[in-house]
């Protein structure tokens, strides 16, 4: 008997959502694919819907009218605001499958303090920390005076990937503290800060898809957050990624599974936090031991662009099984042995001030790689820049060195004014 084909709606408009759409488009189980609001890339493979996903009545009407079977929430903000809870409480939408946790589970990303206290409670390895607010800013500065830099300062709430600061000097740390708390650099997201000890090591991203009990480990990746080469300058939403991560061998992945993934799921069960969707573990390897830097409750960008081409299985098939524990548990997720690299092309000035509207050329010259759109729009049949991170170029090859060589060749075909990309993505691993 042929399995019923499904209608899928993806919420989001970035490179991550384009990459997820690209993967789901390949599924034999797909009937119709919609993205809200989508971008110029998703428009080529799906139907973009001009709705605001934050407008509940618009979203509900769309889900009913388009007969949506599966909703994938790409970004973190709707999850932290409780979109899953709202949909599940609606009798008209009882059959809808949702990829993304309810509000309580989304606190793992929505509050750095909640996440740190959760890890502390369930003995999940993470850096030591203290937390402070506007009433204890003097205590925060005294705390840092008694300790040795560097200091890691994090805004408690969501800050679009820009709320983390590694300060080498005490004065710099005090200035950042004032910026976040006194000058409200991140608004309410900075009402509290977490100050952590600095961990020296190499970072990696590990992703799972879970129904709260069973889980599937997706390909691991390493992303590059700093704007400058050799990991210098300001933090960004991500300048590139590679997958797999050679230093995350079987033994190290077993430690991640036993010390981090399973205790996290056990902690959620004990706290009676039902969870359905992705968990992104931002990790650091310190002396062959994994520590959690942060949780995210969705897939990462740009890691998604690097890991999607490495998933050999029908990705929609495994997502549809999320509400069927036995089927989900039994499903085998096949991962390719190939290596993938993603290089982000940005507008000059990002992550601070940049100009939109520059004409982009050269997309038609890219033959070997996948192009995932982010800050790009079509105006009078011409591509124009429309964001800080404009494009992600991803190449999959037999090894990382070959992937990067082919990728950079394709990246050099793209032209627009003030274009910028890092030329050292993956070089630390290739060496």
N, C-alpha and C positions, 0 to 999 in steps of 0.2 A: 504494500500500500504506500502511495506517495505521501510524504509528510506535507502538511499544509504550509503554504508559503506565508511569510509574515511581513507586516508593515512596521518599519522601525523609524523612530524619531530621535535624533541626536540634538541635544541642546549645546550651543556654543558657536564660536565664530573664529577660532584660532587654528594654528597648524596642527595641534593635537586632534581637533575635531575632523579636520580634513583627512588626517592619517587613519583615524578610526573609520571614517566613512569609506575611504579607499579599501580598507580591509573587508568591511562588511559587504561592500558592493560585490565582492567575489563569491559570496555565499550562494549556494544552490537553494537555500531556504528563504532567500529574500524575495519579497514581492515588490514593495515600494520603499524607497529610502528618502527621508525628509530631514533637513537640518534647519534649526531655528536659532539665530538668524542666518547662520552659514557665512560663507565668503565666496570670493571669485573662483576658488578651487573646488569647493563642494558643489557649486552651481554646475560644474561640468559632469558630475557623476550622480547627483541627487537633485531633489527639488528643494531649493531654499524657500523658507516660509518667512514672510515679512511680518513676524509677530515678536512681541517682547515676552520672552519666557517668564519674566517676573510678574506679568499681568496674568493672574490666575484664570480669569474667565476666558481670556484669549487662548491660553494654553489648553484648558479643559475642552473648549469648543473644537480646537484643532485635533486633539486626541480622539474625540468622538467622531468628528466629520471625516477624518482620514483613517478611522478604524485602526488606530495604533495598537500593536500588540506588545511592543518593547520600547521603553524610554531609556536612553542613556544620557545621564547628566555629565557633561564634559567638565565644566569648571566647578570650583569649590563654593563660590558665593551662594548659588541657589540651594546647595545642600546644607550649608551652615544656616541659611535662613529658613530651612524646614520644608522645602518643596516636596520631599518624599512623604512627610507626615501629612501634608495637606491633600495630596493625591490619594493616599491610602485611606484617608478618613472620608473620602467621597464615595457614596454608594454607587454612583454611576460609573466609577472607574475601578471597580473591585478586581477585575480580571487583568488589569494592566501590570506587566512585569516592569520593575524599575531597577536599573543599575546605578547604585549610589545610595549611601546610608541615610537613615533618618537623622534628624537634628542632633539627637543625643550622641550618636556615633560620629557625626561630623565634627563634634567638639575636639576630636583628636587633632584636627587641623585648625579648627576655629579658635582654639585657645592654647597657646604654648604652655601656659601654666597648668591647665587641665592635663595636657599630654605628659608634662614632666612629673606631675603628682601621680598620674596613672602608672607611669613607668617605675617610679619609686616604690609605689605600693605593691607592684607585681614583680619586683626584682628584675626588671628588664634593663640591661646595661645601657647607661647614658651618662653624660657629664654631670658632675655636681652642680648645684644651682641655688640661687636665692631669688626671691621676687620682691618687687618694690612698686609703689605707686606715688602719686603726687604728695601724699602725706608723709612719705618716708624717703624722699629724694636725698635728704641729708644723710640718712642711714646708708643709702646706696653708695654714696660717694665715700663715706667712711669705710664701708665694706671693701670697696676697691682699693682704698689707700692701704688697707691691711694685707692685701693680696698682691701677687705679682702679675703684670700684664704678660701676654695679651689677654684682653677681656672679650667675651662674646656677649653682645647685648641684643636682645630680641624684643620687638614689640609683641605684646601678648596676642593681639588679634590679627586679622587678615590684612596684609599690606602689599598684595600683588607681587610677592617674591622679593620685595625691596626692604623688608623690615628687620633684616639681620645685619649686624655690624661687628666686624672683628677689629678691635682697637689695640694698637701696639703700645700706646702711651696712655697714662692716667688722664692727662688733660683732655686728650682726644675723646676718651670714654666719657668724661664728665660733660663735655660739650654735646656729645651724641645724646646723652641722657636728658639734657636740657631741651634739645631739639625735639625729642620724642614726647616727653612728658609736659614740659613747660610750654613749648611752642606748638604742641599738638601737630607735629609733622605728619602723623598718620591718623589724625582725628581720634575717634573713640578706640580704634585698634591699639593706640599707644597709651591708654589710661593706666595700664600696668606694663611693667617690663620684667623679663627674666634675664638675670645675669648668670652666665655659665662659665665653668672652667673651660679653658681652651684645650682641645684634644689635638695632638699632632698625629697625622696619619694620612691615608689616602681614601677618598670618598667613593661611594658607589650607591646606586639606586636599585632596590629590589622591589618587585611588584607582585602582589597576589590578587586573584579574583576569589572571593569567598562568599559563602552563604551564611557565614557566622560560625560554622562548624567545620565543614570541609573547605579545602582551598586548592587552587592551582597556582603554581609558581610560574610567572611569565618570564621572558628573557630578562636577565639583569643588564644594567647599563651604567655607564659613568658619564655624568654631564659636566659641563664647564660653565660655571656661573659668572665668573668675573668678565668684565668687558675687555680687559687688556690681556695681551699674551703673557705667558708664564704666570697665569692666574693673578693678575694685578688689576687695580682699579676697582670701580664700583660693582656691586652685585647687580645682576640682571635677571630676567626670567629664564635665561639660559642661552649660551652662544654656540652650543653644539653638544653632541653625545656620541658615544660608541657602544656597541654591544656585539659579542659578549665582553665580559670583563675578565681578562686572563688571570688576574690574581684571585678571583672568586672561584677557586677550584672546588671539587666535591667536598673536601674536608671542611673548607671554610663555609660553604653553603649549608653543610650539616649543622655547623655552629649557629648560623643565622636562624635556621629552622627550629632548633632545640632551645636556643636562648632568647629568641626574639619573636619569631612568627607565632609559634604555638603558645607561649606565655601571653602574647597580646590577645589572641583569640580566647584564651582561657579567662583572662581578665575581663574581657567584654561580656563573656557568659556569666561570670560571677556578679558583675555589675548590672546584669539583666539588660544589657544594651544589644538589641537585635541588630545584626549588621548584614547588609547585602550589597556587594559591589567591590570596588578596588580598594586595597590599602597599599600605599606607596611608603616604603621604609627608606628614608634618607639615612644612610649609614656611613660610618667611618671605620676603617680597619686600623686598629692601634695594636702594634706588636702581635699580630696574628689573631686579635680578638675583635669581634664586631660590637660597635656601640651605635645606639640610635641618636642621630642628630635631630630628626623631626619625623613626624607622621604627616602624610597627605592622604586625603580620602578620595582621591581621583588619580588618574594617570598623570604623569609628569610631561611637561613640554620643555625641552625638545626630545626627551627620552622616547615618547610614544612614536615619534617619527623614525627612530632607530629600531624599536623593538617590533613594530607591526610587520615589517617585511620578513622577520625571522619566525613568525608564527605560521606553521605549515597547516595546522588544522583549520577547519571551517570555524571562524571565530564567533559567528552568529550562533552556530549550533551550541557551543558551550555557554554562551550568554543566556540563551533561551532555557537552559536547564537549571538556572539559578534557583528557581522555586521548587525543584524536584530533587530533594536531597540524595536519593539513591542514584538517580541518573547522573547528577552532577558529580558525585563521588566516583562513579565508575568511568567517567569520561577521561580519556587520555589526551592530553594536550601535546601535540607534536611540535617540536622546535627545530628549526634548521640549524645545521652546524656552520652555516656561512656567517661571515662578519658583516656588520653594518656600521656605517658612520653617517652622521647628520651634521651639516654645517649651516649655521644660521647666518643669513645676510640681513644686515640691519641698516637703518637710516643713520647717517652721521649725526652725532650728538646724543643718541640713545645711550644709556637709560635716562638721560636728562632731557633737555630741549632738543627737538628735531623738527624738520619741516616736512609736511606731507605734500603730495601732488607732483612729484618728479616722475617723468616718463621712464618706464622700465622696458628694456629691450633684451633680446637674446634667449627668451624662454624656449623658442622653437628650435634652438641649437642643442638643447640638452637631450642626449640620446641614451646615455647609459644609466642615468639616475632618475629617481622619483623626485618630483617637485611638489612640495606641500605649501600651500598659500597660507599666509597669516595677515600681515598688514599690506594688503594689495587690493585694488579695486579696478573695475573696468569703466572707463569713461570714453565715450565716442569710439568704441572698438580698440581702445589703447589701454594698456596696463599702467596704472599710476600707484605710487607708494601711498599707503594709508595707515601707517603705524610704525612703531619703533622697530619691531622685528618683522621683516617684510616677507621673507621666504625661508623655507628649510629645504636644502638639497640633500637627499639621502641616497647612498649607494650601498648595494649588497654585493659582496664578492667572496671569493674562497678564503681570503684572510684579510686582516685589518689593514695591512700595508697597501694591498691592492685596492681595497675599498676606498681608502683615503686618497690614493693617487688618482683614481678615476673621478672621485668626487670633486677634488680641487680643480681638475681639468674642466669639469662641467660648471663649477662655481664661477670660473673666470669668463664664461660666456655671458653672464648676467651683467648688464650695465645700467646704471642710473647715477644721477648727481649725488655726491657725498656718500656713496655706497661704502659699507664697511663690513669686514668679517675677520675672524681670528684665523691666522695662518698656522696655528700650532695645535689644532684639535687632534687628539689621539697620539700626539708625538711622544708624550711621556710614557705611554704604554708600548708603542712600537719600539722605542729604544730599549 
